[in-house]
Amino acid sequence: MKKIYVADIRERDWYEGALLVRDKVMAMAKNGKPYLTLKLMDRTGELEGRVWDRVDEFADRFDKDDFIQVQGKASVYLGKMQLVIQDLVRLPAEEVDLADFIPVAKRSAEAMEGDLRDKVASLRDPHLKALLEAFLADADFLSRYRTAPAAKAMHHVYLGGLLEHSLAVADLADDICRRYPDINRDLLVTGALLHDIGKISELSYERSFDYTDAGKLLGHIVMGVEMIEAKIRQIPDFPPILATLIKHLLLSHHGQYEYGSPKRPKTMEAVILNFLDDLDAKINGVRSHIEKEPENTGAWTSYHRLYDRYFFKESPSAETQEVPAASPPPAPQRPERSEGPEERPSPSGREERRPPRKGFGFTLGDQLRGKNLDLFGGDDSKKEG
């Protein structure tokens, strides 16, 4: 078992311990010397590692997704912990306990599965209930649904994150249906539980989290629709219109074309699912940003590049402070070339195509500004084909 975790590292600490290499990038400094930038992680968090000396020698010792034993000094740079590495060696996988390195949801998979089964049992529509029961009866699906993260980097980035996120959206759906009783509760809850199921195959999560080849080529929305179609074919007399409505929930849950949504929401349940999914993703994303900076004792977080702002933290010991002005937000950087959809994250916390930055406040007003407000009009259909 590890003795010191990432969350325990403090500024000026000398650290010696094992870490998992989530990413490895060789770059060139302005003086022409190479250096290594590493993303290092264990189950409690992530920090950046830098190698300035003996770069070529160290780079040949390990690859991405390897475990390494490192020695180095910790420092805080732009509000984030960084480890300047002086020495490192690769560790054989059999010498480490994987549970020390992969972040896991706070709730157990067994407890969340119990909530999932209760939610399915509460459905009254026999066809929707049969669909979800078909997924529950699929042992391979259920194992991966309980295990997968919800994303690579933006929200619920830990084992069990997908099920945790799906249950949270389903609970929010129940809250909405209590306030608006005319909403089709069974359809909305079914969509909440199934909207991201394609991520069990879009993402790889045996060690660090990344995209599979199929995930890069198809994406979780298409993959999820295919999974639902396969289950529906096994259910006798499943109503075609109901199958279409379920698929529409998946195809439209990202809301807008520029965020990777093949269709925009055109039913009330689809509109609601889009916003509930976005809401839970943002809440988790902001919480995670705050929680991963235990060394930051100020009233404000460090600058969040994707949300384009600082966040104020509740702190009983903090006096009134201004947002840091001495160090302005870092200049936008050209993202590294990547095959995966993660290179264009949206302000909503999703990892899809990104338009010119609109920041964190992508509200309903933002979405509808300059749009034809007739959601069901003929003009829209001409655009979509």
N, C-alpha and C positions, 0 to 999 in steps of 0.2 A: 504493500500500500504506500502511496506517495506520502511524503512527510510535509511538504509545502506545496500548496495549490496556488494557481494564478491569483485568485482572489485575496490571498494572504500576502502577496508581494507588495512591498512599500518602497517608496523612493529611497535611493541610496543603498538598498539591500544588496548584499552579494548573494546571488542565487545559484544553487547547484541542484539540479533535479531533472526529471524526465518530462518531455513535452511531445505532443503530436504536431507534426508539420502539416498545417492546413494548406499553406501556399508557399511557393518558393520562387523568387524573381531575382534574376541577375540584372544589374543596371550599371551605368557608368556615371561617375561623379564628374563635376565640372573640371577637376584637375586631370581627368583622363584615367583615373584609377577605378577598377571595378569594385562594386560592393553588393552584398546580398541583403534583400529585404524578405523577412520570413513572417508568416502568420502562424503563431504558436498557440496551442490551446490545451486545456484539460477540461474536466467536466464543470469547473467553476467559472470558466471564462476564457478570454483570448487576449493576447498581447502581441505587439510587434517586436520582432527580433531584428537586429542589425549586425552584420558582420563587415567590419572595415578592414581587417588585416587577415592575411593568409586566405584570401577569398577563394582562389582556385582550388587550393588544397581542401578546404572545408566543403566546397560545393560538390566535389567528387565523392564525398563520404555518404551522402544521403539523397533521397528524392522526396517529392511530395507524398504525403500519407505515411511516411516513415516515423518511427519513434526515435528521438534523439536525447542523449544525456548532455546537458549544456552547463556551462559555467559562464557567468557574466554579471554585470552590475546593472541594476534597475534605475531608471530615471523617468521623470514625467516630461513629456513633450507635447505641447498643444493640448494639455489636459488629459492625455492618455499615457498609460504605462508603456515603457519601452525597455527592452533588454539589449544591452550592448554585449555581444557574445565574444568571449575570449577563447573558448575551446568548446569542442563538441565531438561526440562519437555517436554512431548509429547503434540503436538497441534492437536486438532480435525481438520479434513480436511475442514469442513465447515467454519472454522475461518480464512482460508488463501485464497488468490487469486492465483490460479494455474499459472496464467500468470507471476507472480513474480519469479517463480522457474524453469521453463522449458525454456532453451535457444531456440531462434527462429531465423530463417534466417533474414538477414537485409532487403531483398526485401519481399514484401507482397505476399501471396499465389495467390491473384487475378492477380497481375502483372505477376507472373511467369506462371500462367495458360494461360494468354493471349499470352505469348511468345510460349508456347507449342502448342496452337491452330494455331498460325501463322506458326510454323514449320511444322505441319501436313498438313496445307493447301498448303504448297509449294511443296509437293511431287507430282510427275507426274505419278508414277507407280500406276495404279488403285487398284491393290491387296494390296500393302503395305499401301496405303492411307486408304483403307477399313478396314484393320487390326487395324490401329491406331485410326480410327474413332470409331471402335467397343469398344475400351478401353475408349475413351472419353465419349461414351454414357453410360458407366457403372458407375452410380452415386457412388456406394460404392467404386469401384476401384479408381475413380478420387479423392474422398475425402481422402482416405488413401495415395494415391500417392502424393497429395499436402502436406500431414501432416508428413509423415514418415521421420526420419533421414536417412542418407546414411550409417551410421555405429554406433556401440556402443561406440567406443572409438577413432578410428584412424583419421577419416576425415569427415567433414560435419556433426558433431555430434550435431545437433540441429533440431528442427521441421522445415520441409521444406527443409532439407538438401538433401534428395533424389532427389527431383525435381530440385533443384539448380544444383546439380552435373550432372544430366542427361542432362539438358539444356546446361551446360558448355561443356560436351563432344560432344553434337550435334553441338554446335557452332565451336568447334575445328575441327570436321569432315567437316564442310563447308569450313573452312580455308584450310584444306588439299586438298579438292576436287577442289578448285580454282587453286591450284598449280599443281595438278595431275588430269587433266580433264578426264582421262580414268577410274578413279575409279567410281564404281557404287554408286553414291551419295545417291540415295533414300534408298538403302539397308543399307549403312553405317549409315545414320541418323536414320533410323528405329532401327537399332541395338543399337545406342547410347541412344535412348529414352527408350528402353525396356530392356537393359542389366541387370539392377538391380531391375526390378519390383518385383521379389520374396521377396525383403526386406520388402515390406508392410506387409507380413505375417511372415517373419523370425524374425523380431524384435517386441518387445512390447515397447510402448512409451507413455503410459497413464501418467506415472510419470517419474521415472528414466528409462533409456534405458537398455534393456536386451534382451536376446533371448527367444523366445517362445519354447514350447516343439517341435513343428513341425520344427522350425528353427534349433534346435539342432540335430534333427533326419534326416532331409533332406537337409537343406541349401538352400540359396536363388537361386542358379543356377538351381537346379532341380525344385524348386517351380516355378521359372519363366518360364521354358520350359513347364511345365504343364499348366500354365495360357495361354501361347501363343497357345498351341495345342487346348485348349478349345475354344478360339476365332476363330481360323482358321476353325474349324469344322462348325462354323456358317456362313462362307462365301462361297457362291456357286463357284465352279470351281476354287478354289485357287490352283495355280500350285504346285504340290508336291515338285519339285526341289527348288522352292522359299521358301517353308516352311522349307525344310532341311537347306538351307543356313541361314535363320534367326535363327533357333535353334542352328546351329553351332556357330553363333556369341555369343550366351549366353554361350554355353558349353565350349568355348575356351577363354573367355575374361580375365581370370586370367593368361593365358599364358603358365604356366608350371604345370606339375603334382604336384610338391611339394608345389605349392601355391593353391591347391584345384581345379585345372582345370581338368575336366574329359577328355577334348581333348585339344591338342595344336592347335594354329591357322593354318589353311591350305588353307585359301583364302586370297587374298590381303586385303579385307575389314576386315577380322578377325584379321590379323596382326596389321592393323592400329588401330582398336578398342582397342585391348589389350594395346597398348602404350598410346593412348589418355586417356583412363580410368586411367591408372597408373599415367600419367602426372598430370591430374587435382587433383587426390587424394593426390599426394605428395605436390603440390603447396598449397592446402588447409591445409594439415597437418602441414607443416612448418610455414605457416602464423599463424595458430592457436597457435602453440607452442610459437611463438614470442609475440603474442598479449595477451596471458594469464599471462605474467610476467610484468605487468606495474610497479611493485616495483623494478624491475631489471633495473637500470639506466646505466649499463655498456654497452660496445660495443658488448658483447657476451651473448648469451642465456645460460641458464643452460644446463647441459648435457642431451641429449635426448637418452634414453636407447634403444629404438627401432630403431632409425636411426643411433645410434652408433656414435654420434658426437655432437659438439657444432655448433651453427650457428651465423655468424656475422651479426649484425644489423646495418643498416645505421643510424648514429647518428651524426648530425652536430657538436655537442659539444664534441664528443669523440676524444681523442688523440689516436695515435697508441698504441694499447694494444695487448698483447699476449694472446693466449688461456689460461685460468686458468690452472696453473701447480701445484699449492700448494694443490689443492684437486682433485686428479685423479678421473676418472669416477668410480662410485660405482661398486663394484664387482657384477657380474651377480647373481641374486637371483632366487631361485627355485620358479616358478610360482605356485600360489595357484591352487589346483585341481579344475577343472571346467568341466562341461559337454559341454559347448559351444565352438565354434571354436575360440573364442577370445584369448584362451590361447596360440595360436601359430601364432601371427601376422607376416606377411611377411614384408620385408623392403619396399615394394611398398606402404604400407599403408593399405593393405587389411587385413582382419581378418581371415586368413585361416592357413593351416599347415605351420610350419616354419622349414626350413632345417637349418644346421649349418650357423650361422650369416655371411652374406656377406655385411651387412651394407646398406647404402642408395643408393649406386651407382650400382644398378642392371641394367646394360645397356644391349643393344642388344649384344655387344661383350661378356658380362658375360653369357648371355643366350646361345649363340652359341658356346662358348669355349668348345672344345673337342667333339662337336656334328657333326653328319653327316649333312652337309649343304644342302643336297637334301631334300627340304621340302616335296616333293611329291613322294619320292622314296618308293620302296617296303619294305625296311628294317623297316621303321617307322611303317608301317601297321602291321608288325609282332609283334611289341611291344604292340600295342594298341588293337589288336583283333577286 
